[in-house]
Structures are given as C-alpha cells and as structure tokens.
Amino acid sequence: MPDRESHEEPEAQETDAERRRRRALFLRELTEARELRDRVQPRRAKVARLRHAMRMRTFRW
C-alpha cells in the first residue's frame, strides 16, 4: 500500500495550469472528433441536432 501512495503523489502535485492545459487539449480533440463524425454521418448529425433542440425546448429552468 505505501508504494501505491508514492506513485500518486506526483499527480496530486500537478499545477492548475497543467491541468487546464490538458483539459483544453482534450476539449479541442473532442470537438474535432465530433466535427469529423458530423461530416462522415450527416444524417445522424441532423437527427442529433433536432433531438438536442427538442430537449432544450422542453427543459424547464
């Protein structure tokens, strides 16, 4: 068990800037993957947009 804790410590010490940079990179790649999927499957993308719009119309604040 003590070995496991020593391996987790460097991750716990990462700075907020590093975490934000990794998160920004992940979100950019996620957006890029979604755009690619939308180009490859336009019909599915349209259905997903319509479904999302319907959800937003029926959502109560």
GIFEN-V498429 format. One record per residue. PHI is phi in degrees with one decimal (none if undefined). Layout:
phi->PHI
phi->PHI
This chain:
phi->none
phi->-60.3
phi->-62.2
phi->-61.7
phi->-64.2
phi->-66.8
phi->-75.9
phi->-83.9
phi->-60.0
phi->-60.3
phi->-66.0
phi->-66.9
phi->-94.5
phi->-66.3
phi->-80.1
phi->-61.9
phi->-62.5
phi->-65.3
phi->-64.0
phi->-65.5
phi->-65.3
phi->-64.1
phi->-64.6
phi->-62.2
phi->-62.3
phi->-60.8
phi->-66.1
phi->-62.1
phi->-65.8
phi->-64.0
phi->-62.2
phi->-62.6
phi->-65.3
phi->-64.3
phi->-62.7
phi->-62.7
phi->-61.2
phi->-64.8
phi->-70.3
phi->-77.2
phi->-126.2
phi->-62.4
phi->-66.4
phi->-63.8
phi->-64.2
phi->-64.5
phi->-60.7
phi->-64.0
phi->-63.2
phi->-63.8
phi->-63.4
phi->-64.3
phi->-62.6
phi->-64.5
phi->-60.3
phi->-68.2
phi->-68.5
phi->-91.3
phi->-75.8
phi->-104.5
phi->-77.9
